[in-house]
Amino acid sequence: MSTTRSDITDDANSSVNNGGGLSNQEEKRIVLKTRFEYRDASVIYFNMKRNMRFKKIMKCYYELHNLDFDNIVFFSYGRRLSPEQTPHEFDMENGDEIEAIDGWVLR
């Protein structure tokens, strides 16, 4: 099993004004653990802000594993994640897990 850590930054979401209405506590970075069991049991840790969209970590995950966007589905505690959603919308906290599942398994 391999383990990787990735820091993701998004300058568009890191303004000082914090126009999204999030408190300073919610604006803090959290670490999400992504596990892909079906190929190599790899684990990747993503460090991101709670208001950053999941598409950032999804894109990074696809690039790291040379995967096609249409073949992977992401879940957290049984809920499918959309690229446009954020950890804040799911009340995710530091250490929460995301599962990356080969979409062919679900068909």
BABADREN-713784 format. One record per atom (N, C-alpha, C): residue in one letter; x, y, z. Coordinates in steps of 0.1 Angstrom, whole numbers, padded with zeros to 4 digits, always signed. Layout:
AXYZ
...
END
This chain:
M+0008-0012+0000
M+0000+0000+0000
M+0009+0012+0000
S+0006+0022-0009
S+0014+0034-0009
S+0006+0045-0003
T+0013+0055+0003
T+0007+0067+0009
T+0013+0079+0003
T+0005+0089+0000
T+0010+0102-0006
T+0003+0113+0001
R+0009+0124+0003
R+0003+0136+0009
R+0003+0147-0002
S-0008+0155-0003
S-0008+0165-0013
S-0015+0178-0007
D-0008+0189-0009
D-0014+0202-0004
D-0020+0208-0017
I-0032+0212-0016
I-0039+0218-0027
I-0042+0232-0023
T-0039+0242-0032
T-0043+0256-0029
T-0052+0261-0041
D-0060+0270-0037
D-0069+0276-0047
D-0070+0291-0044
D-0062+0298-0052
D-0061+0313-0050
D-0075+0319-0051
A-0084+0314-0059
A-0097+0320-0061
A-0105+0319-0048
N-0103+0309-0040
N-0111+0307-0028
N-0104+0312-0015
S-0092+0318-0016
S-0084+0321-0004
S-0083+0336-0002
S-0094+0344-0006
S-0093+0358-0004
S-0094+0361+0011
V-0089+0373+0015
V-0090+0377+0029
V-0104+0380+0033
N-0112+0385+0024
N-0126+0389+0027
N-0134+0377+0031
N-0132+0365+0026
N-0140+0353+0030
N-0154+0355+0027
G-0158+0360+0015
G-0171+0363+0011
G-0181+0352+0012
G-0177+0340+0015
G-0186+0329+0015
G-0194+0327+0028
G-0191+0336+0038
G-0198+0335+0051
G-0193+0324+0060
L-0181+0319+0058
L-0176+0309+0067
L-0169+0315+0078
S-0170+0309+0090
S-0162+0315+0101
S-0148+0311+0100
N-0139+0317+0108
N-0125+0314+0107
N-0122+0299+0110
Q-0130+0293+0119
Q-0128+0279+0122
Q-0131+0271+0109
E-0142+0274+0102
E-0145+0266+0090
E-0136+0269+0078
E-0129+0280+0078
E-0120+0284+0068
E-0107+0276+0069
K-0104+0271+0081
K-0091+0263+0083
K-0090+0252+0074
R-0078+0248+0071
R-0076+0236+0063
R-0079+0223+0070
I-0084+0213+0063
I-0086+0200+0068
I-0079+0190+0059
V-0076+0179+0065
V-0069+0168+0057
V-0079+0157+0055
L-0082+0154+0042
L-0091+0143+0038
L-0083+0131+0033
K-0087+0120+0037
K-0080+0107+0033
K-0087+0101+0022
T-0081+0099+0011
T-0087+0093-0001
T-0081+0079-0003
R-0090+0069-0004
R-0086+0055-0005
R-0091+0049-0018
F-0083+0042-0026
F-0087+0036-0038
F-0084+0021-0037
E-0093+0013-0033
E-0091-0001-0029
E-0090-0010-0041
Y-0096-0007-0052
Y-0098-0017-0063
Y-0085-0019-0072
R-0076-0010-0071
R-0064-0012-0080
R-0052-0015-0071
D-0048-0006-0063
D-0035-0008-0055
D-0036-0005-0041
A-0048-0003-0035
A-0049+0000-0021
A-0042+0012-0017
S-0040+0022-0026
S-0032+0034-0023
S-0041+0043-0014
V-0034+0051-0006
V-0040+0061+0002
V-0033+0075-0001
I-0041+0085-0003
I-0036+0098-0006
I-0043+0108+0004
Y-0035+0116+0011
Y-0040+0126+0020
Y-0040+0140+0013
F-0052+0146+0012
F-0053+0159+0006
F-0055+0170+0017
N-0047+0180+0017
N-0049+0191+0026
N-0056+0202+0019
M-0068+0206+0023
M-0075+0216+0016
M-0084+0224+0025
K-0089+0235+0020
K-0099+0243+0028
K-0113+0237+0027
R-0121+0240+0038
R-0134+0234+0038
R-0143+0240+0027
N-0140+0252+0022
N-0149+0257+0011
N-0143+0255-0003
M-0133+0247-0004
M-0127+0244-0017
M-0135+0233-0024
R-0138+0234-0036
R-0147+0224-0043
R-0139+0211-0045
F-0146+0199-0044
F-0140+0186-0046
F-0134+0184-0059
K-0137+0192-0069
K-0131+0190-0083
K-0116+0192-0082
K-0111+0200-0073
K-0097+0201-0072
K-0090+0188-0068
I-0095+0182-0058
I-0089+0169-0054
I-0092+0158-0063
M-0103+0158-0070
M-0106+0148-0080
M-0097+0149-0092
K-0095+0161-0096
K-0086+0163-0108
K-0071+0159-0104
C-0067+0162-0092
C-0054+0158-0088
C-0053+0143-0087
Y-0063+0137-0082
Y-0063+0122-0080
Y-0063+0115-0094
Y-0070+0121-0104
Y-0070+0115-0117
Y-0056+0116-0123
E-0050+0128-0121
E-0037+0130-0127
E-0026+0121-0120
L-0027+0119-0107
L-0017+0111-0100
L-0017+0097-0104
H-0029+0092-0107
H-0031+0078-0111
H-0034+0075-0126
N-0032+0085-0134
N-0035+0084-0148
N-0048+0077-0151
L-0059+0083-0145
L-0072+0077-0146
L-0081+0086-0155
D-0091+0080-0160
D-0101+0088-0168
D-0112+0093-0159
F-0116+0106-0161
F-0126+0112-0153
F-0139+0105-0152
D-0143+0099-0163
D-0156+0092-0164
D-0156+0078-0157
N-0145+0073-0153
N-0145+0059-0147
N-0144+0059-0132
I-0142+0070-0125
I-0140+0070-0111
I-0152+0077-0104
V-0157+0072-0093
V-0168+0078-0086
V-0163+0080-0071
F-0165+0091-0065
F-0161+0094-0052
F-0172+0094-0042
F-0170+0088-0031
F-0180+0087-0020
F-0174+0091-0007
S-0182+0096+0002
S-0178+0098+0016
S-0190+0093+0025
Y-0187+0083+0033
Y-0197+0077+0042
Y-0210+0074+0035
G-0209+0068+0023
G-0221+0064+0015
G-0227+0074+0007
R-0222+0087+0007
R-0228+0098-0001
R-0219+0100-0013
R-0224+0101-0025
R-0217+0104-0037
R-0213+0118-0037
L-0200+0121-0040
L-0195+0135-0040
L-0196+0140-0055
S-0201+0152-0056
S-0201+0159-0069
S-0189+0169-0069
P-0183+0171-0081
P-0171+0180-0082
P-0174+0194-0077
E-0186+0198-0078
E-0190+0212-0074
E-0193+0214-0060
Q-0193+0203-0052
Q-0196+0204-0038
Q-0183+0206-0030
T-0185+0210-0017
T-0173+0213-0008
T-0174+0204+0004
P-0163+0202+0011
P-0163+0195+0024
P-0173+0202+0034
H-0174+0216+0033
H-0183+0223+0042
H-0197+0218+0041
E-0202+0216+0028
E-0215+0211+0026
E-0218+0198+0032
F-0208+0190+0034
F-0209+0176+0039
F-0206+0176+0054
D-0203+0187+0060
D-0198+0188+0074
D-0186+0179+0077
M-0177+0179+0067
M-0165+0170+0068
M-0155+0177+0078
E-0148+0168+0085
E-0138+0173+0094
E-0125+0167+0091
N-0115+0172+0098
N-0101+0167+0096
N-0101+0152+0098
G-0095+0145+0088
G-0094+0130+0089
G-0105+0122+0083
D-0116+0129+0078
D-0127+0122+0071
D-0121+0115+0059
E-0128+0104+0055
E-0123+0096+0044
E-0132+0098+0031
I-0126+0097+0020
I-0132+0097+0007
I-0128+0084+0000
E-0138+0077-0005
E-0135+0065-0013
E-0136+0068-0028
A-0126+0064-0035
A-0126+0065-0050
A-0128+0051-0055
I-0139+0049-0062
I-0143+0036-0067
I-0144+0036-0082
D-0139+0025-0088
D-0139+0024-0102
D-0154+0023-0106
G-0158+0032-0115
G-0172+0033-0119
G-0177+0021-0126
W-0168+0013-0132
W-0173+0000-0139
W-0178-0010-0129
V-0174-0009-0116
V-0178-0018-0106
V-0193-0015-0103
L-0197-0002-0104
L-0211+0002-0101
L-0221-0001-0112
R-0216-0004-0124
R-0225-0005-0135
R-0230-0019-0136
END
